[in-house]
Every structure is written in structure tokens, then in C-alpha cells.
């Protein structure tokens, strides 16, 4: 997908950014580390169920999720 087709689909996922016409990225804000960890674990369980494994980076004051093309788990 390129250009207008991506923009049309991107409108369906507010808050996410399309990066280099390749993947989606979004930053989240939580009140504390524990709340962040619970969210990351929920995302991890859902990703495992669906066979899609996004890049997740989190720590103190840092929570970023990146979802790109699904890679095979060979």
C-alpha cells in the first residue's frame, strides 16, 4: 500500500502514526510503571494469540509500540 490508500486506512486508527509507509507507531501515557506493565502484558498476550509480535519499548517515562508487517516465526 502507498499514499492515499494508507491515509484512508490510517484515518481508522486515530492516535497512530504511519512511519515510512511501512509500519504504525504510537506512544501511550500511563500514570505509573505498574499500569504500563499491565498494559504491556495484555498487549503481549493478545499479540501471541494472533501470531503478530509488535516491537514494544517501555520503561520509566517511556512507552512506545510499533506494529509492522508480520514476520514468520520459523
mmCIF file of the N, C-alpha and C atoms, coordinates in Angstrom:
data_MODEL
# 
_entry.id   MODEL 
# 
loop_
_atom_site.group_PDB 
_atom_site.id 
_atom_site.type_symbol 
_atom_site.label_atom_id 
_atom_site.label_alt_id 
_atom_site.label_comp_id 
_atom_site.label_asym_id 
_atom_site.label_entity_id 
_atom_site.label_seq_id 
_atom_site.pdbx_PDB_ins_code 
_atom_site.Cartn_x 
_atom_site.Cartn_y 
_atom_site.Cartn_z 
_atom_site.occupancy 
_atom_site.B_iso_or_equiv 
_atom_site.pdbx_formal_charge 
_atom_site.auth_seq_id 
_atom_site.auth_comp_id 
_atom_site.auth_asym_id 
_atom_site.auth_atom_id 
_atom_site.pdbx_PDB_model_num 
ATOM 1   N N  . UNK A 1 1  ? 0.834  -1.184  0.000  1.00 0.00 ? 1  UNK A N  1 
ATOM 2   C CA . UNK A 1 1  ? 0.000  0.000   0.000  1.00 0.00 ? 1  UNK A CA 1 
ATOM 3   C C  . UNK A 1 1  ? 0.875  1.242   0.000  1.00 0.00 ? 1  UNK A C  1 
ATOM 4   N N  . UNK A 1 2  ? 0.369  2.249   -0.625 1.00 0.00 ? 2  UNK A N  1 
ATOM 5   C CA . UNK A 1 2  ? 1.095  3.517   -0.700 1.00 0.00 ? 2  UNK A CA 1 
ATOM 6   C C  . UNK A 1 2  ? 0.111  4.682   -0.655 1.00 0.00 ? 2  UNK A C  1 
ATOM 7   N N  . UNK A 1 3  ? 0.629  5.856   -0.333 1.00 0.00 ? 3  UNK A N  1 
ATOM 8   C CA . UNK A 1 3  ? -0.078 7.122   -0.450 1.00 0.00 ? 3  UNK A CA 1 
ATOM 9   C C  . UNK A 1 3  ? -1.496 7.178   0.071  1.00 0.00 ? 3  UNK A C  1 
ATOM 10  N N  . UNK A 1 4  ? -2.433 7.488   -0.834 1.00 0.00 ? 4  UNK A N  1 
ATOM 11  C CA . UNK A 1 4  ? -3.825 7.703   -0.460 1.00 0.00 ? 4  UNK A CA 1 
ATOM 12  C C  . UNK A 1 4  ? -4.459 6.482   0.194  1.00 0.00 ? 4  UNK A C  1 
ATOM 13  N N  . UNK A 1 5  ? -4.093 5.301   -0.254 1.00 0.00 ? 5  UNK A N  1 
ATOM 14  C CA . UNK A 1 5  ? -4.647 4.076   0.324  1.00 0.00 ? 5  UNK A CA 1 
ATOM 15  C C  . UNK A 1 5  ? -4.263 3.962   1.804  1.00 0.00 ? 5  UNK A C  1 
ATOM 16  N N  . UNK A 1 6  ? -3.021 4.280   2.122  1.00 0.00 ? 6  UNK A N  1 
ATOM 17  C CA . UNK A 1 6  ? -2.568 4.255   3.513  1.00 0.00 ? 6  UNK A CA 1 
ATOM 18  C C  . UNK A 1 6  ? -3.287 5.323   4.325  1.00 0.00 ? 6  UNK A C  1 
ATOM 19  N N  . UNK A 1 7  ? -3.398 6.516   3.783  1.00 0.00 ? 7  UNK A N  1 
ATOM 20  C CA . UNK A 1 7  ? -4.053 7.607   4.502  1.00 0.00 ? 7  UNK A CA 1 
ATOM 21  C C  . UNK A 1 7  ? -5.508 7.274   4.821  1.00 0.00 ? 7  UNK A C  1 
ATOM 22  N N  . UNK A 1 8  ? -6.194 6.627   3.897  1.00 0.00 ? 8  UNK A N  1 
ATOM 23  C CA . UNK A 1 8  ? -7.584 6.221   4.121  1.00 0.00 ? 8  UNK A CA 1 
ATOM 24  C C  . UNK A 1 8  ? -7.676 5.250   5.294  1.00 0.00 ? 8  UNK A C  1 
ATOM 25  N N  . UNK A 1 9  ? -6.784 4.265   5.325  1.00 0.00 ? 9  UNK A N  1 
ATOM 26  C CA . UNK A 1 9  ? -6.789 3.283   6.410  1.00 0.00 ? 9  UNK A CA 1 
ATOM 27  C C  . UNK A 1 9  ? -6.301 3.897   7.720  1.00 0.00 ? 9  UNK A C  1 
ATOM 28  N N  . UNK A 1 10 ? -5.338 4.799   7.656  1.00 0.00 ? 10 UNK A N  1 
ATOM 29  C CA . UNK A 1 10 ? -4.800 5.441   8.861  1.00 0.00 ? 10 UNK A CA 1 
ATOM 30  C C  . UNK A 1 10 ? -5.883 6.229   9.591  1.00 0.00 ? 10 UNK A C  1 
ATOM 31  N N  . UNK A 1 11 ? -6.831 6.768   8.858  1.00 0.00 ? 11 UNK A N  1 
ATOM 32  C CA . UNK A 1 11 ? -7.930 7.513   9.475  1.00 0.00 ? 11 UNK A CA 1 
ATOM 33  C C  . UNK A 1 11 ? -8.772 6.617   10.385 1.00 0.00 ? 11 UNK A C  1 
ATOM 34  N N  . UNK A 1 12 ? -8.696 5.312   10.203 1.00 0.00 ? 12 UNK A N  1 
ATOM 35  C CA . UNK A 1 12 ? -9.468 4.362   11.001 1.00 0.00 ? 12 UNK A CA 1 
ATOM 36  C C  . UNK A 1 12 ? -8.796 4.028   12.332 1.00 0.00 ? 12 UNK A C  1 
ATOM 37  N N  . UNK A 1 13 ? -7.556 4.470   12.515 1.00 0.00 ? 13 UNK A N  1 
ATOM 38  C CA . UNK A 1 13 ? -6.820 4.186   13.757 1.00 0.00 ? 13 UNK A CA 1 
ATOM 39  C C  . UNK A 1 13 ? -6.246 5.480   14.331 1.00 0.00 ? 13 UNK A C  1 
ATOM 40  N N  . UNK A 1 14 ? -7.112 6.331   14.882 1.00 0.00 ? 14 UNK A N  1 
ATOM 41  C CA . UNK A 1 14 ? -6.654 7.608   15.415 1.00 0.00 ? 14 UNK A CA 1 
ATOM 42  C C  . UNK A 1 14 ? -5.592 7.415   16.497 1.00 0.00 ? 14 UNK A C  1 
ATOM 43  N N  . UNK A 1 15 ? -4.635 8.307   16.528 1.00 0.00 ? 15 UNK A N  1 
ATOM 44  C CA . UNK A 1 15 ? -3.573 8.244   17.525 1.00 0.00 ? 15 UNK A CA 1 
ATOM 45  C C  . UNK A 1 15 ? -2.336 7.503   17.055 1.00 0.00 ? 15 UNK A C  1 
ATOM 46  N N  . UNK A 1 16 ? -2.458 6.734   15.981 1.00 0.00 ? 16 UNK A N  1 
ATOM 47  C CA . UNK A 1 16 ? -1.326 6.001   15.434 1.00 0.00 ? 16 UNK A CA 1 
ATOM 48  C C  . UNK A 1 16 ? -0.710 6.801   14.298 1.00 0.00 ? 16 UNK A C  1 
ATOM 49  N N  . UNK A 1 17 ? 0.590  6.674   14.117 1.00 0.00 ? 17 UNK A N  1 
ATOM 50  C CA . UNK A 1 17 ? 1.294  7.331   13.015 1.00 0.00 ? 17 UNK A CA 1 
ATOM 51  C C  . UNK A 1 17 ? 1.794  6.266   12.043 1.00 0.00 ? 17 UNK A C  1 
ATOM 52  N N  . UNK A 1 18 ? 1.663  6.556   10.767 1.00 0.00 ? 18 UNK A N  1 
ATOM 53  C CA . UNK A 1 18 ? 2.240  5.698   9.738  1.00 0.00 ? 18 UNK A CA 1 
ATOM 54  C C  . UNK A 1 18 ? 3.675  6.176   9.528  1.00 0.00 ? 18 UNK A C  1 
ATOM 55  N N  . UNK A 1 19 ? 4.636  5.269   9.628  1.00 0.00 ? 19 UNK A N  1 
ATOM 56  C CA . UNK A 1 19 ? 6.048  5.615   9.522  1.00 0.00 ? 19 UNK A CA 1 
ATOM 57  C C  . UNK A 1 19 ? 6.618  5.020   8.236  1.00 0.00 ? 19 UNK A C  1 
ATOM 58  N N  . UNK A 1 20 ? 7.099  5.884   7.368  1.00 0.00 ? 20 UNK A N  1 
ATOM 59  C CA . UNK A 1 20 ? 7.739  5.470   6.116  1.00 0.00 ? 20 UNK A CA 1 
ATOM 60  C C  . UNK A 1 20 ? 6.892  4.517   5.269  1.00 0.00 ? 20 UNK A C  1 
ATOM 61  N N  . UNK A 1 21 ? 5.575  4.717   5.317  1.00 0.00 ? 21 UNK A N  1 
ATOM 62  C CA . UNK A 1 21 ? 4.662  3.842   4.573  1.00 0.00 ? 21 UNK A CA 1 
ATOM 63  C C  . UNK A 1 21 ? 4.953  2.363   4.837  1.00 0.00 ? 21 UNK A C  1 
ATOM 64  N N  . UNK A 1 22 ? 5.399  2.052   6.060  1.00 0.00 ? 22 UNK A N  1 
ATOM 65  C CA . UNK A 1 22 ? 5.826  0.694   6.383  1.00 0.00 ? 22 UNK A CA 1 
ATOM 66  C C  . UNK A 1 22 ? 5.158  0.128   7.625  1.00 0.00 ? 22 UNK A C  1 
ATOM 67  N N  . UNK A 1 23 ? 5.107  0.919   8.698  1.00 0.00 ? 23 UNK A N  1 
ATOM 68  C CA . UNK A 1 23 ? 4.576  0.395   9.953  1.00 0.00 ? 23 UNK A CA 1 
ATOM 69  C C  . UNK A 1 23 ? 3.840  1.495   10.722 1.00 0.00 ? 23 UNK A C  1 
ATOM 70  N N  . UNK A 1 24 ? 3.146  1.084   11.764 1.00 0.00 ? 24 UNK A N  1 
ATOM 71  C CA . UNK A 1 24 ? 2.429  2.002   12.629 1.00 0.00 ? 24 UNK A CA 1 
ATOM 72  C C  . UNK A 1 24 ? 3.202  2.182   13.922 1.00 0.00 ? 24 UNK A C  1 
ATOM 73  N N  . UNK A 1 25 ? 3.074  3.373   14.512 1.00 0.00 ? 25 UNK A N  1 
ATOM 74  C CA . UNK A 1 25 ? 3.747  3.659   15.765 1.00 0.00 ? 25 UNK A CA 1 
ATOM 75  C C  . UNK A 1 25 ? 2.830  4.517   16.634 1.00 0.00 ? 25 UNK A C  1 
ATOM 76  N N  . UNK A 1 26 ? 2.886  4.279   17.943 1.00 0.00 ? 26 UNK A N  1 
ATOM 77  C CA . UNK A 1 26 ? 2.066  5.072   18.859 1.00 0.00 ? 26 UNK A CA 1 
ATOM 78  C C  . UNK A 1 26 ? 2.733  5.110   20.224 1.00 0.00 ? 26 UNK A C  1 
ATOM 79  N N  . UNK A 1 27 ? 2.681  6.263   20.846 1.00 0.00 ? 27 UNK A N  1 
ATOM 80  C CA . UNK A 1 27 ? 3.139  6.422   22.226 1.00 0.00 ? 27 UNK A CA 1 
ATOM 81  C C  . UNK A 1 27 ? 1.919  6.487   23.135 1.00 0.00 ? 27 UNK A C  1 
ATOM 82  N N  . UNK A 1 28 ? 2.007  5.865   24.301 1.00 0.00 ? 28 UNK A N  1 
ATOM 83  C CA . UNK A 1 28 ? 0.932  5.867   25.283 1.00 0.00 ? 28 UNK A CA 1 
ATOM 84  C C  . UNK A 1 28 ? 1.420  6.530   26.564 1.00 0.00 ? 28 UNK A C  1 
ATOM 85  N N  . UNK A 1 29 ? 0.495  7.077   27.331 1.00 0.00 ? 29 UNK A N  1 
ATOM 86  C CA . UNK A 1 29 ? 0.810  7.666   28.632 1.00 0.00 ? 29 UNK A CA 1 
ATOM 87  C C  . UNK A 1 29 ? 0.044  6.899   29.712 1.00 0.00 ? 29 UNK A C  1 
ATOM 88  N N  . UNK A 1 30 ? 0.741  6.532   30.782 1.00 0.00 ? 30 UNK A N  1 
ATOM 89  C CA . UNK A 1 30 ? 0.131  5.868   31.920 1.00 0.00 ? 30 UNK A CA 1 
ATOM 90  C C  . UNK A 1 30 ? 0.557  6.584   33.184 1.00 0.00 ? 30 UNK A C  1 
ATOM 91  N N  . UNK A 1 31 ? -0.180 6.352   34.256 1.00 0.00 ? 31 UNK A N  1 
ATOM 92  C CA . UNK A 1 31 ? 0.105  7.083   35.491 1.00 0.00 ? 31 UNK A CA 1 
ATOM 93  C C  . UNK A 1 31 ? 1.332  6.566   36.230 1.00 0.00 ? 31 UNK A C  1 
ATOM 94  N N  . UNK A 1 32 ? 1.675  5.287   36.040 1.00 0.00 ? 32 UNK A N  1 
ATOM 95  C CA . UNK A 1 32 ? 2.844  4.750   36.723 1.00 0.00 ? 32 UNK A CA 1 
ATOM 96  C C  . UNK A 1 32 ? 3.368  3.504   35.996 1.00 0.00 ? 32 UNK A C  1 
ATOM 97  N N  . UNK A 1 33 ? 4.490  3.003   36.467 1.00 0.00 ? 33 UNK A N  1 
ATOM 98  C CA . UNK A 1 33 ? 5.140  1.857   35.833 1.00 0.00 ? 33 UNK A CA 1 
ATOM 99  C C  . UNK A 1 33 ? 4.264  0.613   35.893 1.00 0.00 ? 33 UNK A C  1 
ATOM 100 N N  . UNK A 1 34 ? 3.619  0.378   37.015 1.00 0.00 ? 34 UNK A N  1 
ATOM 101 C CA . UNK A 1 34 ? 2.778  -0.820  37.180 1.00 0.00 ? 34 UNK A CA 1 
ATOM 102 C C  . UNK A 1 34 ? 1.652  -0.844  36.144 1.00 0.00 ? 34 UNK A C  1 
ATOM 103 N N  . UNK A 1 35 ? 0.988  0.285   35.947 1.00 0.00 ? 35 UNK A N  1 
ATOM 104 C CA . UNK A 1 35 ? -0.083 0.370   34.952 1.00 0.00 ? 35 UNK A CA 1 
ATOM 105 C C  . UNK A 1 35 ? 0.469  0.094   33.550 1.00 0.00 ? 35 UNK A C  1 
ATOM 106 N N  . UNK A 1 36 ? 1.663  0.594   33.279 1.00 0.00 ? 36 UNK A N  1 
ATOM 107 C CA . UNK A 1 36 ? 2.308  0.343   31.993 1.00 0.00 ? 36 UNK A CA 1 
ATOM 108 C C  . UNK A 1 36 ? 2.582  -1.142  31.814 1.00 0.00 ? 36 UNK A C  1 
ATOM 109 N N  . UNK A 1 37 ? 3.106  -1.782  32.835 1.00 0.00 ? 37 UNK A N  1 
ATOM 110 C CA . UNK A 1 37 ? 3.439  -3.206  32.762 1.00 0.00 ? 37 UNK A CA 1 
ATOM 111 C C  . UNK A 1 37 ? 2.197  -4.060  32.533 1.00 0.00 ? 37 UNK A C  1 
ATOM 112 N N  . UNK A 1 38 ? 1.108  -3.743  33.196 1.00 0.00 ? 38 UNK A N  1 
ATOM 113 C CA . UNK A 1 38 ? -0.147 -4.479  32.988 1.00 0.00 ? 38 UNK A CA 1 
ATOM 114 C C  . UNK A 1 38 ? -0.581 -4.355  31.534 1.00 0.00 ? 38 UNK A C  1 
ATOM 115 N N  . UNK A 1 39 ? -0.516 -3.144  30.988 1.00 0.00 ? 39 UNK A N  1 
ATOM 116 C CA . UNK A 1 39 ? -0.909 -2.916  29.596 1.00 0.00 ? 39 UNK A CA 1 
ATOM 117 C C  . UNK A 1 39 ? -0.002 -3.691  28.637 1.00 0.00 ? 39 UNK A C  1 
ATOM 118 N N  . UNK A 1 40 ? 1.298  -3.636  28.861 1.00 0.00 ? 40 UNK A N  1 
ATOM 119 C CA . UNK A 1 40 ? 2.249  -4.348  28.004 1.00 0.00 ? 40 UNK A CA 1 
ATOM 120 C C  . UNK A 1 40 ? 1.983  -5.854  28.045 1.00 0.00 ? 40 UNK A C  1 
ATOM 121 N N  . UNK A 1 41 ? 1.706  -6.394  29.214 1.00 0.00 ? 41 UNK A N  1 
ATOM 122 C CA . UNK A 1 41 ? 1.412  -7.821  29.320 1.00 0.00 ? 41 UNK A CA 1 
ATOM 123 C C  . UNK A 1 41 ? 0.124  -8.185  28.582 1.00 0.00 ? 41 UNK A C  1 
ATOM 124 N N  . UNK A 1 42 ? -0.885 -7.320  28.636 1.00 0.00 ? 42 UNK A N  1 
ATOM 125 C CA . UNK A 1 42 ? -2.130 -7.571  27.900 1.00 0.00 ? 42 UNK A CA 1 
ATOM 126 C C  . UNK A 1 42 ? -1.873 -7.549  26.396 1.00 0.00 ? 42 UNK A C  1 
ATOM 127 N N  . UNK A 1 43 ? -1.088 -6.576  25.927 1.00 0.00 ? 43 UNK A N  1 
ATOM 128 C CA . UNK A 1 43 ? -0.745 -6.497  24.503 1.00 0.00 ? 43 UNK A CA 1 
ATOM 129 C C  . UNK A 1 43 ? 0.047  -7.735  24.093 1.00 0.00 ? 43 UNK A C  1 
ATOM 130 N N  . UNK A 1 44 ? 0.987  -8.154  24.940 1.00 0.00 ? 44 UNK A N  1 
ATOM 131 C CA . UNK A 1 44 ? 1.801  -9.333  24.635 1.00 0.00 ? 44 UNK A CA 1 
ATOM 132 C C  . UNK A 1 44 ? 0.957  -10.589 24.503 1.00 0.00 ? 44 UNK A C  1 
ATOM 133 N N  . UNK A 1 45 ? -0.008 -10.780 25.385 1.00 0.00 ? 45 UNK A N  1 
ATOM 134 C CA . UNK A 1 45 ? -0.875 -11.960 25.324 1.00 0.00 ? 45 UNK A CA 1 
ATOM 135 C C  . UNK A 1 45 ? -1.728 -11.934 24.050 1.00 0.00 ? 45 UNK A C  1 
ATOM 136 N N  . UNK A 1 46 ? -2.282 -10.786 23.728 1.00 0.00 ? 46 UNK A N  1 
ATOM 137 C CA . UNK A 1 46 ? -3.092 -10.649 22.515 1.00 0.00 ? 46 UNK A CA 1 
ATOM 138 C C  . UNK A 1 46 ? -2.245 -10.882 21.264 1.00 0.00 ? 46 UNK A C  1 
ATOM 139 N N  . UNK A 1 47 ? -1.048 -10.315 21.245 1.00 0.00 ? 47 UNK A N  1 
ATOM 140 C CA . UNK A 1 47 ? -0.154 -10.495 20.097 1.00 0.00 ? 47 UNK A CA 1 
ATOM 141 C C  . UNK A 1 47 ? 0.199  -11.966 19.902 1.00 0.00 ? 47 UNK A C  1 
ATOM 142 N N  . UNK A 1 48 ? 0.452  -12.660 20.993 1.00 0.00 ? 48 UNK A N  1 
ATOM 143 C CA . UNK A 1 48 ? 0.788  -14.085 20.911 1.00 0.00 ? 48 UNK A CA 1 
ATOM 144 C C  . UNK A 1 48 ? -0.383 -14.887 20.348 1.00 0.00 ? 48 UNK A C  1 
ATOM 145 N N  . UNK A 1 49 ? -1.595 -14.582 20.801 1.00 0.00 ? 49 UNK A N  1 
ATOM 146 C CA . UNK A 1 49 ? -2.792 -15.259 20.292 1.00 0.00 ? 49 UNK A CA 1 
ATOM 147 C C  . UNK A 1 49 ? -2.948 -15.074 18.783 1.00 0.00 ? 49 UNK A C  1 
ATOM 148 N N  . UNK A 1 50 ? -2.608 -13.881 18.300 1.00 0.00 ? 50 UNK A N  1 
ATOM 149 C CA . UNK A 1 50 ? -2.807 -13.555 16.889 1.00 0.00 ? 50 UNK A CA 1 
ATOM 150 C C  . UNK A 1 50 ? -1.580 -13.842 16.021 1.00 0.00 ? 50 UNK A C  1 
ATOM 151 N N  . UNK A 1 51 ? -0.483 -14.270 16.631 1.00 0.00 ? 51 UNK A N  1 
ATOM 152 C CA . UNK A 1 51 ? 0.724  -14.575 15.867 1.00 0.00 ? 51 UNK A CA 1 
ATOM 153 C C  . UNK A 1 51 ? 1.378  -13.339 15.277 1.00 0.00 ? 51 UNK A C  1 
ATOM 154 N N  . UNK A 1 52 ? 1.155  -12.206 15.899 1.00 0.00 ? 52 UNK A N  1 
ATOM 155 C CA . UNK A 1 52 ? 1.760  -10.947 15.442 1.00 0.00 ? 52 UNK A CA 1 
ATOM 156 C C  . UNK A 1 52 ? 2.534  -10.373 16.612 1.00 0.00 ? 52 UNK A C  1 
ATOM 157 N N  . UNK A 1 53 ? 3.797  -10.048 16.409 1.00 0.00 ? 53 UNK A N  1 
ATOM 158 C CA . UNK A 1 53 ? 4.643  -9.656  17.518 1.00 0.00 ? 53 UNK A CA 1 
ATOM 159 C C  . UNK A 1 53 ? 5.215  -8.261  17.299 1.00 0.00 ? 53 UNK A C  1 
ATOM 160 N N  . UNK A 1 54 ? 4.538  -7.230  17.840 1.00 0.00 ? 54 UNK A N  1 
ATOM 161 C CA . UNK A 1 54 ? 4.995  -5.857  17.664 1.00 0.00 ? 54 UNK A CA 1 
ATOM 162 C C  . UNK A 1 54 ? 6.252  -5.582  18.488 1.00 0.00 ? 54 UNK A C  1 
ATOM 163 N N  . UNK A 1 55 ? 6.975  -4.557  18.103 1.00 0.00 ? 55 UNK A N  1 
ATOM 164 C CA . UNK A 1 55 ? 8.087  -4.077  18.913 1.00 0.00 ? 55 UNK A CA 1 
ATOM 165 C C  . UNK A 1 55 ? 7.487  -3.243  20.036 1.00 0.00 ? 55 UNK A C  1 
ATOM 166 N N  . UNK A 1 56 ? 7.827  -3.564  21.274 1.00 0.00 ? 56 UNK A N  1 
ATOM 167 C CA . UNK A 1 56 ? 7.321  -2.837  22.436 1.00 0.00 ? 56 UNK A CA 1 
ATOM 168 C C  . UNK A 1 56 ? 8.519  -2.355  23.234 1.00 0.00 ? 56 UNK A C  1 
ATOM 169 N N  . UNK A 1 57 ? 8.565  -1.071  23.479 1.00 0.00 ? 57 UNK A N  1 
ATOM 170 C CA . UNK A 1 57 ? 9.655  -0.485  24.268 1.00 0.00 ? 57 UNK A CA 1 
ATOM 171 C C  . UNK A 1 57 ? 9.018  0.277   25.424 1.00 0.00 ? 57 UNK A C  1 
ATOM 172 N N  . UNK A 1 58 ? 9.353  -0.107  26.648 1.00 0.00 ? 58 UNK A N  1 
ATOM 173 C CA . UNK A 1 58 ? 8.792  0.631   27.773 1.00 0.00 ? 58 UNK A CA 1 
ATOM 174 C C  . UNK A 1 58 ? 9.774  0.660   28.933 1.00 0.00 ? 58 UNK A C  1 
ATOM 175 N N  . UNK A 1 59 ? 9.590  1.628   29.776 1.00 0.00 ? 59 UNK A N  1 
ATOM 176 C CA . UNK A 1 59 ? 10.405 1.827   30.965 1.00 0.00 ? 59 UNK A CA 1 
ATOM 177 C C  . UNK A 1 59 ? 9.874  3.054   31.671 1.00 0.00 ? 59 UNK A C  1 
ATOM 178 N N  . UNK A 1 60 ? 10.679 3.604   32.534 1.00 0.00 ? 60 UNK A N  1 
ATOM 179 C CA . UNK A 1 60 ? 10.267 4.805   33.245 1.00 0.00 ? 60 UNK A CA 1 
ATOM 180 C C  . UNK A 1 60 ? 10.086 5.945   32.251 1.00 0.00 ? 60 UNK A C  1 
ATOM 181 N N  . UNK A 1 61 ? 8.859  6.478   32.181 1.00 0.00 ? 61 UNK A N  1 
ATOM 182 C CA . UNK A 1 61 ? 8.533  7.593   31.287 1.00 0.00 ? 61 UNK A CA 1 
ATOM 183 C C  . UNK A 1 61 ? 8.693  7.252   29.807 1.00 0.00 ? 61 UNK A C  1 
ATOM 184 N N  . UNK A 1 62 ? 8.670  5.979   29.446 1.00 0.00 ? 62 UNK A N  1 
ATOM 185 C CA . UNK A 1 62 ? 8.813  5.607   28.038 1.00 0.00 ? 62 UNK A CA 1 
ATOM 186 C C  . UNK A 1 62 ? 7.891  4.432   27.737 1.00 0.00 ? 62 UNK A C  1 
ATOM 187 N N  . UNK A 1 63 ? 6.971  4.634   26.780 1.00 0.00 ? 63 UNK A N  1 
ATOM 188 C CA . UNK A 1 63 ? 6.067  3.577   26.346 1.00 0.00 ? 63 UNK A CA 1 
ATOM 189 C C  . UNK A 1 63 ? 5.809  3.762   24.870 1.00 0.00 ? 63 UNK A C  1 
ATOM 190 N N  . UNK A 1 64 ? 6.350  2.934   24.044 1.00 0.00 ? 64 UNK A N  1 
ATOM 191 C CA . UNK A 1 64 ? 6.186  3.073   22.604 1.00 0.00 ? 64 UNK A CA 1 
ATOM 192 C C  . UNK A 1 64 ? 5.900  1.709   21.997 1.00 0.00 ? 64 UNK A C  1 
ATOM 193 N N  . UNK A 1 65 ? 4.936  1.670   21.099 1.00 0.00 ? 65 UNK A N  1 
ATOM 194 C CA . UNK A 1 65 ? 4.548  0.437   20.419 1.00 0.00 ? 65 UNK A CA 1 
ATOM 195 C C  . UNK A 1 65 ? 4.708  0.635   18.930 1.00 0.00 ? 65 UNK A C  1 
ATOM 196 N N  . UNK A 1 66 ? 5.262  -0.351  18.286 1.00 0.00 ? 66 UNK A N  1 
ATOM 197 C CA . UNK A 1 66 ? 5.442  -0.309  16.838 1.00 0.00 ? 66 UNK A CA 1 
ATOM 198 C C  . UNK A 1 66 ? 4.920  -1.612  16.262 1.00 0.00 ? 66 UNK A C  1 
ATOM 199 N N  . UNK A 1 67 ? 4.058  -1.492  15.299 1.00 0.00 ? 67 UNK A N  1 
ATOM 200 C CA . UNK A 1 67 ? 3.479  -2.671  14.671 1.00 0.00 ? 67 UNK A CA 1 
ATOM 201 C C  . UNK A 1 67 ? 3.744  -2.610  13.188 1.00 0.00 ? 67 UNK A C  1 
ATOM 202 N N  . UNK A 1 68 ? 4.447  -3.598  12.677 1.00 0.00 ? 68 UNK A N  1 
ATOM 203 C CA . UNK A 1 68 ? 4.782  -3.618  11.259 1.00 0.00 ? 68 UNK A CA 1 
ATOM 204 C C  . UNK A 1 68 ? 4.296  -4.903  10.629 1.00 0.00 ? 68 UNK A C  1 
ATOM 205 N N  . UNK A 1 69 ? 4.785  -5.176  9.454  1.00 0.00 ? 69 UNK A N  1 
ATOM 206 C CA . UNK A 1 69 ? 4.397  -6.411  8.780  1.00 0.00 ? 69 UNK A CA 1 
ATOM 207 C C  . UNK A 1 69 ? 4.711  -7.622  9.650  1.00 0.00 ? 69 UNK A C  1 
ATOM 208 N N  . UNK A 1 70 ? 3.823  -8.594  9.641  1.00 0.00 ? 70 UNK A N  1 
ATOM 209 C CA . UNK A 1 70 ? 4.013  -9.808  10.442 1.00 0.00 ? 70 UNK A CA 1 
ATOM 210 C C  . UNK A 1 70 ? 5.186  -10.602 9.906  1.00 0.00 ? 70 UNK A C  1 
ATOM 211 N N  . UNK A 1 71 ? 6.035  -11.028 10.835 1.00 0.00 ? 71 UNK A N  1 
ATOM 212 C CA . UNK A 1 71 ? 7.185  -11.864 10.465 1.00 0.00 ? 71 UNK A CA 1 
ATOM 213 C C  . UNK A 1 71 ? 6.870  -13.304 10.831 1.00 0.00 ? 71 UNK A C  1 
ATOM 214 N N  . UNK A 1 72 ? 7.352  -14.205 10.043 1.00 0.00 ? 72 UNK A N  1 
ATOM 215 C CA . UNK A 1 72 ? 7.170  -15.625 10.298 1.00 0.00 ? 72 UNK A CA 1 
ATOM 216 C C  . UNK A 1 72 ? 7.990  -16.040 11.510 1.00 0.00 ? 72 UNK A C  1 
ATOM 217 N N  . UNK A 1 73 ? 7.454  -16.899 12.323 1.00 0.00 ? 73 UNK A N  1 
ATOM 218 C CA . UNK A 1 73 ? 8.171  -17.410 13.493 1.00 0.00 ? 73 UNK A CA 1 
ATOM 219 C C  . UNK A 1 73 ? 8.760  -18.779 13.174 1.00 0.00 ? 73 UNK A C  1 
ATOM 220 N N  . UNK A 1 74 ? 9.628  -18.860 12.166 1.00 0.00 ? 74 UNK A N  1 
ATOM 221 C CA . UNK A 1 74 ? 10.201 -20.134 11.730 1.00 0.00 ? 74 UNK A CA 1 
ATOM 222 C C  . UNK A 1 74 ? 11.228 -20.643 12.708 1.00 0.00 ? 74 UNK A C  1 
# 
